[in-house]
Amino acid sequence: MSLGVIKITMNNTEPLRITNDDILSVQEELIKREPIFHRLEWGTTRTDFENMTDVAFWEVGASGHRYSREFVWSVLEERYKNPSEDSWEAEDFYCQEIAPNNYLLTYKLHQGERVTQRSTLWRHSNGYWKIVYHQGTIVEKG
């Protein structure tokens, strides 16, 4: 019995990511909410952050550290005491349904010289979108 040979081509290491047509409307809705916690129209208060996040929410920052829901809220409260105008650009959005009413949205975020890959797990329940998980990973230059 032969197991065969698998040939891996390293020319393009990134997977082809094209959102399925049947969830393009979900993708568009979620794009309006990203980057999370940086859209003033979704709120800047602890109550707003509570409404945006699932009780199970947690985050892995670009530093690699894990952050609790409560910690993220406290950082956001401090940030919004002295808000600054951010000039960020997001691109390369991709959305996939990973379970009924649960969607993974990924994208690349340019924050000046800093570039990160972002992943947010969203849950739609009772007519509302809630963030379950978020991660930012710094993209190395070169």
Buried (B, 14 or more C-beta within 10 A) or exposed (E): EEEEEEEEEEEEEEEEEEBEEEBEEBBEBBEEBBBBBBEEEBBBEBEBBBEBBBEEBBBBBBEEEEBEBEEBBBEBEEEBEEEEEEEEEBEEBBBBBEEEEBBBBBBBBBBEEEBBBBBBBBBBEEEEBBBBBBBBBEEEEE
